[in-house]
Amino acid sequence: MVEACRNEAAMAVPPKFVWQMTSPARIERDRDCWRDRGQERCRVTERYRAAQYSQVDINNGPREGWRRSCMAERGFTFQGYRPLRLE
């Protein structure tokens, strides 16, 4: 039953991949400190990290909504997560 709704959702809302920024550009700073003749000296080095892009499926949300509505039509309801039992 669950698999049927997943398959229906995959057919109704196919994947659509677009390039999207997954990590923005940033500057990383490293601070190295040491003692020199009783005084503390520090050096800060900066590195530029370029933005990272990846292909992302923008239809993932609508596909999940389709699957949930299919499950609801067949009588399934989400009642929350059960607690994990560590015995």
Contacts in CASP RR format, 6 or more apart in sequence:
PFRMAT RR
TARGET T0000
AUTHOR 0000-0000-0000
METHOD contacts of the structure
MODEL  1
MVEACRNEAAMAVPPKFVWQMTSPARIERDRDCWRDRGQERCRVTERYRA
AQYSQVDINNGPREGWRRSCMAERGFTFQGYRPLRLE
1 74 0 8 1.000
1 76 0 8 1.000
2 71 0 8 1.000
2 76 0 8 1.000
4 70 0 8 1.000
5 67 0 8 1.000
5 70 0 8 1.000
5 71 0 8 1.000
5 74 0 8 1.000
6 67 0 8 1.000
8 66 0 8 1.000
8 67 0 8 1.000
8 70 0 8 1.000
9 63 0 8 1.000
9 64 0 8 1.000
9 65 0 8 1.000
9 66 0 8 1.000
9 67 0 8 1.000
9 70 0 8 1.000
10 63 0 8 1.000
12 63 0 8 1.000
12 66 0 8 1.000
13 59 0 8 1.000
13 62 0 8 1.000
13 63 0 8 1.000
13 66 0 8 1.000
14 59 0 8 1.000
15 57 0 8 1.000
15 59 0 8 1.000
15 60 0 8 1.000
15 63 0 8 1.000
16 57 0 8 1.000
16 58 0 8 1.000
16 59 0 8 1.000
17 55 0 8 1.000
17 56 0 8 1.000
17 57 0 8 1.000
17 58 0 8 1.000
18 55 0 8 1.000
18 56 0 8 1.000
18 58 0 8 1.000
19 53 0 8 1.000
19 54 0 8 1.000
19 55 0 8 1.000
19 56 0 8 1.000
20 53 0 8 1.000
20 54 0 8 1.000
20 55 0 8 1.000
20 56 0 8 1.000
20 58 0 8 1.000
21 51 0 8 1.000
21 52 0 8 1.000
21 53 0 8 1.000
22 52 0 8 1.000
22 53 0 8 1.000
22 54 0 8 1.000
22 56 0 8 1.000
23 49 0 8 1.000
23 51 0 8 1.000
23 52 0 8 1.000
24 51 0 8 1.000
25 48 0 8 1.000
25 49 0 8 1.000
25 50 0 8 1.000
25 51 0 8 1.000
26 48 0 8 1.000
26 49 0 8 1.000
27 46 0 8 1.000
27 47 0 8 1.000
27 48 0 8 1.000
27 49 0 8 1.000
28 46 0 8 1.000
28 47 0 8 1.000
28 49 0 8 1.000
29 44 0 8 1.000
29 45 0 8 1.000
29 46 0 8 1.000
29 47 0 8 1.000
30 44 0 8 1.000
30 45 0 8 1.000
30 46 0 8 1.000
30 47 0 8 1.000
31 42 0 8 1.000
31 43 0 8 1.000
31 44 0 8 1.000
32 42 0 8 1.000
32 43 0 8 1.000
32 44 0 8 1.000
32 45 0 8 1.000
33 40 0 8 1.000
33 41 0 8 1.000
33 42 0 8 1.000
33 43 0 8 1.000
34 40 0 8 1.000
34 41 0 8 1.000
34 42 0 8 1.000
35 41 0 8 1.000
68 78 0 8 1.000
END
